[in-house]
Amino acid sequence: MNDWVGLAVIGFFVLCGLFGLSRLSRPYDVSTEEFERRAQEGPGLIGAGLVGLQKALDPAMQKAVEAQEDLKQGRYDGEQGSGDPPEPGTS
């Protein structure tokens, strides 16, 4: 009998987890004004913490974050990111 109670409790937790994940994954409507406001605010505390953690775990991420900051501040050179490969013989 105790085995059935334990299985029922475990099944309940699994079902609650699946229900919670389905609720979190549902899309929601965001107005244009709210989207623009959130985009201007930038990353929150959790997002900034995750970027810091990612920089510590992946050293190449540091260069990507610096490039993003340069792009936001307007110090981006259009020739660098044109997507075209460099000309042969030039460095």
C-alpha positions in Angstrom: 0.0 0.0 0.0 2.9 2.4 0.8 4.3 1.8 -2.7 1.1 3.1 -4.3 1.0 6.2 -2.1 4.6 6.9 -3.0 3.9 6.4 -6.7 0.9 8.7 -6.4 2.9 11.4 -4.8 5.7 11.2 -7.4 3.1 11.2 -10.2 1.4 14.2 -8.7 4.7 16.1 -8.7 5.4 15.1 -12.3 2.0 16.3 -13.4 2.3 19.6 -11.5 5.7 20.1 -13.1 4.3 19.5 -16.6 1.3 21.7 -15.9 3.7 24.5 -14.7 5.9 24.2 -17.8 2.9 24.3 -20.1 1.7 27.5 -18.3 5.1 29.1 -18.7 5.4 28.2 -22.4 2.1 29.8 -23.4 2.5 33.0 -25.5 1.1 36.2 -24.3 0.1 39.5 -25.9 2.5 42.4 -25.6 1.5 45.8 -26.8 4.0 47.8 -29.0 4.5 50.3 -26.3 5.3 47.7 -23.7 7.7 45.9 -26.0 9.5 49.2 -26.7 9.7 50.0 -23.0 11.1 46.6 -22.2 13.7 46.9 -25.0 14.9 50.3 -23.8 15.2 49.1 -20.2 17.8 46.5 -21.2 18.6 43.4 -19.2 17.3 43.0 -15.7 19.2 41.8 -12.7 18.9 38.1 -13.6 19.8 38.7 -17.3 22.9 40.7 -16.3 23.9 37.9 -13.8 23.6 35.3 -16.5 25.7 37.4 -18.9 28.4 37.6 -16.2 28.2 33.8 -15.6 28.4 33.2 -19.4 31.5 35.4 -19.6 33.2 33.4 -16.8 32.4 30.1 -18.4 33.0 31.0 -22.1 36.0 33.4 -22.7 34.9 34.1 -26.3 31.6 35.5 -24.9 33.6 38.5 -23.5 34.4 39.6 -27.1 30.8 39.2 -28.2 29.5 41.2 -25.2 32.0 44.0 -26.0 30.9 44.0 -29.6 27.3 44.3 -28.5 28.1 47.2 -26.2 30.0 49.0 -29.0 27.0 48.5 -31.3 24.7 50.0 -28.7 27.0 53.0 -28.2 27.4 53.7 -31.9 31.0 52.8 -32.2 30.4 50.1 -34.7 32.3 50.2 -38.0 30.1 49.3 -40.9 33.0 47.7 -42.9 33.7 45.2 -40.1 30.3 43.6 -40.1 29.4 43.7 -43.8 29.3 39.9 -44.0 31.6 39.9 -47.0 34.8 37.9 -46.8 38.0 39.9 -46.8 39.7 40.5 -50.1 42.5 38.1 -50.9 45.9 39.4 -50.2 44.7 42.0 -47.7 44.9 41.7 -43.9 
